[in-house]
Amino acid sequence: MIPHHSFYFMRHGETEWNRARKLQGTTDIPLNALGESQAELAREAAALLGLKSIAVSPLGRARRTAEIVNRGLGLAMTPFQELQEFDVGPDDGSHDMSGKDHCLGDGVINEIESFPEFRRR
């Protein structure tokens, strides 16, 4: 039998592109001041969870969030490319995808990662 292990998923703190409602996909936008504060609040909650390790996306905003959460915990932090954000290709930095002819189904159009591809990852 496979042992049961709890898994907690945490999203990175806010970036300026989040605030501006821009798609940021794999563009490595850093946390803003609010994002740093959000990570501090998450750190307080994480300290109560009994975490054993932290798996993190290689993107700086996720890494910075994990570093803040890990402060005082001293856990092993392992980056996994597979945890990287959904790749929106050339739409990184755009405000809106409505009305655009993109495929999020079985294939990739305009270099956007397909949803099935994202799920496999």
C-alpha positions, 0 to 999 in steps of 0.5 A: 500500500502507498503511504498517505502523505499530506501535500500543501500547495501554495501559490507565490505572493503578488507581483506587479503583473498580478496587480496589473492583471497581466498574464505572467506565465514563465516571465520571471516577475519578482514579488512586490511589497504586498507579495513579500507581506503575503509570504510572511503571513504564509510563513506563520501558517506554514510553521504550524503544519509540520512540513518536512520539505518544500518543493518549489518552481524555479521561477524567482517569485515562487523561490522568493515566496518559499524562502520567506516561508522557510525562514526559521523552518530550515527545510530542504527546498527542492526546485522542480521544473515541472512546477513552473507556471503555465506557459502562455508564450507570446501572450506574457505581459498581455492584459487579456486573452479574450477574443484571441484565437488560441488553443488550450485543447489538444495542441499548441498554437502561438507557442502556448502550452496546451492544457493536456501538456500542462497537466502531464507536466 
